[in-house]
Amino acid sequence: MEDSEGRSKTANGRGSGLVTALLLVPTTAWYLFLLVVPLGILIVFSLGTRTDVGGYSPGLTLQNYADLPTRWPAFQNTLTLALIGTILCALVAYPLAYYLATRAGQKRTVLLILVILPFWTSFLVRTYAWLQILGANGIPSLLQTLGVEPRPVFLNTHAAVLLGIVYNYLPLMVFPLYVSLERLDKRLIEASKDLGANRLRTFFQVTLPLTAPGLVSGALLVFIPMMGEYIIPSILGGGKIYFVGNALVDLYLQSRNWPLGSAAAIGLIALVVLTATVYLRLTRVSSQRDVSLL
């Protein structure tokens, strides 16, 4: 009897394991062919050399990685503006998410739809809209009409690129924060106030630490695509604000230096992984501190 029960459990275990394996096949194939294989191709290309007419020639050299410092301005611009853009998104998104979660009331649904609304339009169209707004016939013309002299220039500046990335990626920061604030146990805030903490102290010692997971998720959702941005610096930066994405387009399509472009792509991936890892380590250390109600 016991043997039959053991065999039945073993058969059930094997059956469930087979079902699990079958369910994992699509996801595994997806990551294999769209992540692992392309990454392997990049690594192989980065170790090759450029032919006389451009493209890739098989080889085994690290010279392309040694040449990456020549592209350092692009990496510096990318990392700096992505970090600043992430911080600006957090500063704008947190008060908005806090209002939506705690103060919006019956208007919450409408306001959430308004936050989502930009995603109903093409990313490219939204960016071109800012090209018109910041162009000569947009805000600069309005300010000149109001007596501001000389006419200010917004396009082809770091400020224009920052405005574009904050506008386009802001909803990705808002929603994780909104979910964290919505799930926040309000009794902890009431307890903090009952123990004599003012609103500012309650926010920094209770609300902010408890909503840190949403802040971390939003920061990663915003920072990672910002690091690979190409459209916004091309349109609002006019080619003067150079991201790694712009450098990759030039290396692959203009100079046709595929090995160096592959090395730059690997460098960008490594920079994103390193920055995200450091950020997660810092936030993990911070989250280990106890939440004080005083």
C-alpha positions in Angstrom: 0.0 0.0 0.0 2.7 2.4 1.0 4.7 1.4 -2.1 1.8 2.3 -4.4 1.3 5.6 -2.7 5.0 6.4 -3.1 4.9 5.5 -6.7 1.8 7.7 -7.2 3.5 10.6 -5.6 6.6 10.1 -7.7 4.5 9.9 -10.8 2.6 13.1 -9.8 5.9 14.8 -9.1 7.3 13.8 -12.5 4.1 15.0 -14.2 4.1 18.4 -12.5 7.8 18.7 -13.3 7.2 18.0 -16.9 4.3 20.5 -17.0 6.6 23.1 -15.4 9.3 22.4 -17.9 6.9 22.8 -20.8 5.6 26.1 -19.5 9.1 27.4 -19.2 10.0 26.5 -22.8 8.5 29.7 -24.4 10.1 32.0 -21.9 13.5 30.2 -22.1 13.4 30.3 -25.9 12.5 34.0 -25.8 15.4 34.9 -23.6 17.8 32.6 -25.4 17.1 34.0 -28.9 16.5 37.6 -28.0 19.0 38.1 -25.2 21.7 35.5 -24.9 22.3 34.9 -28.7 22.4 38.7 -29.5 24.7 39.3 -26.6 27.0 36.4 -27.7 27.1 37.9 -31.2 28.1 41.3 -29.8 30.9 39.7 -27.8 32.2 37.8 -30.8 32.0 41.0 -33.0 33.8 43.1 -30.3 36.8 40.8 -30.5 37.1 41.1 -34.3 38.5 43.8 -36.6 37.2 46.2 -39.1 37.7 45.4 -42.8 39.0 48.0 -45.2 35.5 48.6 -46.6 33.9 48.4 -43.1 32.0 45.7 -41.4 33.4 42.8 -39.5 36.4 40.6 -40.0 37.0 37.6 -37.6 39.7 38.0 -35.1 40.7 37.8 -31.5 41.8 41.2 -30.2 41.0 43.5 -27.3 42.0 46.6 -29.2 38.3 47.7 -29.6 38.0 47.8 -25.8 41.2 49.7 -25.6 39.8 52.3 -28.0 36.6 52.9 -25.9 38.1 55.9 -24.1 37.8 57.8 -27.4 34.0 57.5 -26.9 34.1 58.6 -23.2 32.2 61.9 -23.8 29.2 59.9 -25.1 29.4 57.6 -22.0 29.8 60.5 -19.7 26.8 62.4 -21.2 24.7 59.2 -21.1 25.4 58.4 -17.5 25.2 62.0 -16.2 21.9 62.8 -17.9 20.4 59.4 -17.1 21.2 59.9 -13.4 19.9 63.5 -13.4 16.8 62.5 -15.3 16.1 59.6 -12.9 16.4 62.0 -9.9 14.1 64.6 -11.6 11.6 61.9 -12.4 11.6 60.8 -8.8 11.2 64.4 -7.5 8.2 65.0 -9.8 6.6 61.6 -9.5 6.7 61.2 -5.8 4.4 64.2 -4.9 2.1 63.3 -7.8 1.9 59.6 -6.8 1.3 60.7 -3.1 -1.5 62.9 -4.2 -3.1 60.2 -6.3 -2.8 57.7 -3.5 -4.0 59.8 -0.6 -5.7 63.0 -1.7 -7.3 62.4 -5.2 -10.5 60.8 -4.0 -13.1 60.5 -6.7 -10.8 62.2 -9.2 -8.3 59.4 -8.9 -9.4 57.4 -11.9 -9.5 60.4 -14.2 -6.0 61.5 -13.1 -4.6 58.0 -13.5 -5.9 58.0 -17.1 -4.3 61.4 -17.7 -1.0 59.9 -16.5 -1.4 57.0 -18.9 -2.6 59.1 -21.8 0.8 60.0 -23.2 1.5 56.3 -23.8 -1.4 56.2 -26.2 0.7 58.3 -28.6 3.9 57.3 -30.3 7.1 58.0 -28.4 8.4 59.7 -31.6 5.4 61.9 -32.0 5.6 63.0 -28.4 9.2 64.0 -28.8 8.5 65.8 -32.0 5.8 67.8 -30.2 8.5 69.1 -27.8 10.6 70.0 -30.9 7.8 72.4 -31.9 7.1 73.7 -28.4 10.8 74.5 -27.7 11.5 75.6 -31.3 11.8 79.2 -32.5 8.1 79.6 -33.0 7.2 78.1 -29.6 8.2 79.2 -26.1 11.1 81.4 -27.2 8.8 83.4 -29.5 6.3 83.7 -26.7 8.9 84.9 -24.2 10.2 87.4 -26.8 6.7 88.7 -27.2 6.5 89.2 -23.5 9.7 91.3 -23.7 12.4 88.8 -22.8 15.6 89.8 -24.7 17.6 88.2 -26.2 15.4 85.4 -27.4 16.2 82.3 -25.3 17.3 79.1 -27.0 16.1 75.8 -25.6 16.7 73.3 -28.4 20.1 71.5 -28.8 20.8 72.0 -25.1 21.1 69.6 -22.1 18.0 71.2 -20.6 15.9 70.2 -23.7 17.1 66.6 -23.5 16.4 66.4 -19.8 12.9 67.8 -20.3 12.3 65.3 -23.0 13.4 62.3 -21.0 11.6 63.4 -17.9 8.4 63.9 -19.8 8.5 60.6 -21.7 9.6 58.4 -18.8 7.7 60.1 -15.9 4.8 57.6 -15.9 7.2 54.7 -15.5 8.2 56.3 -12.2 4.7 57.3 -11.1 3.0 53.9 -11.1 5.4 51.9 -8.9 5.4 54.7 -6.4 1.6 54.9 -6.6 1.3 51.2 -5.9 3.6 51.4 -2.9 1.8 54.4 -1.4 -1.6 52.8 -2.0 -0.5 49.7 -0.1 1.1 51.7 2.7 -0.4 50.8 6.1 -1.9 54.1 7.2 -2.0 53.0 10.8 1.8 53.4 11.0 1.5 57.0 10.0 -1.2 57.6 12.6 1.0 55.9 15.2 3.9 58.1 14.3 1.7 61.2 14.7 0.4 59.9 18.0 3.9 59.5 19.3 4.6 63.2 18.6 6.4 63.1 15.2 5.6 66.0 12.9 4.6 65.5 9.2 8.1 66.0 7.9 9.6 63.5 10.3 6.8 61.0 9.7 7.5 61.2 6.0 11.3 60.7 6.2 11.1 58.0 8.9 8.0 56.1 8.0 6.5 56.9 4.6 9.7 57.1 2.6 11.4 53.9 3.9 8.2 51.9 3.5 7.7 53.1 -0.1 11.4 52.5 -1.0 10.7 49.3 -3.0 8.4 51.4 -5.3 11.1 54.1 -5.6 13.7 51.5 -6.5 11.5 49.8 -9.1 10.6 53.1 -10.6 14.2 54.3 -10.7 15.3 51.1 -12.5 12.4 51.3 -14.9 13.4 54.9 -15.8 17.2 54.7 -15.6 17.8 51.6 -17.8 15.9 52.8 -20.9 17.4 56.3 -20.4 20.9 54.8 -20.7 20.0 53.4 -24.2 18.2 56.5 -25.4 18.7 57.6 -28.9 15.6 59.4 -30.2 15.4 62.2 -27.6 19.1 63.4 -27.9 18.9 63.1 -31.7 15.7 65.3 -31.9 15.9 67.7 -29.0 19.7 67.6 -28.7 20.2 68.2 -32.5 23.3 65.9 -32.5 25.1 68.2 -30.1 24.1 66.2 -27.0 25.8 62.9 -27.8 24.6 59.7 -26.1 26.0 56.2 -26.5 23.0 55.4 -28.6 24.0 58.1 -31.1 27.6 56.8 -31.0 26.4 53.3 -31.9 24.4 54.5 -34.8 27.5 56.4 -36.1 29.8 53.4 -35.6 27.4 50.9 -37.3 25.9 53.0 -40.1 28.3 55.8 -40.8 31.9 54.6 -40.2 30.8 50.9 -40.4 33.1 50.0 -37.6 31.1 47.1 -36.3 33.7 45.7 -33.9 34.2 49.0 -32.1 30.4 49.5 -32.1 30.0 46.1 -30.5 32.6 46.9 -27.9 30.8 50.2 -27.1 27.5 48.3 -26.8 29.1 45.8 -24.4 30.6 48.7 -22.5 27.1 50.3 -22.2 25.6 47.0 -20.9 28.4 46.7 -18.4 27.9 50.3 -17.2 24.1 49.8 -16.8 24.6 46.5 -14.9 27.3 48.1 -12.7 25.3 51.2 -11.9 22.1 49.2 -11.2 24.0 46.8 -8.9 25.6 49.6 -6.9 22.2 51.3 -6.6 20.5 48.1 -5.4 23.3 47.4 -2.9 23.0 50.9 -1.5 19.2 50.8 -1.2 19.4 47.3 0.3 21.8 48.6 3.0 19.5 51.6 3.6 16.3 49.4 3.9 17.9 47.2 6.6 17.7 50.1 9.0 14.7 49.9 11.3 11.8 52.2 10.8 11.7 54.6 13.7 8.4 56.1 14.7 10.2 58.9 16.5 
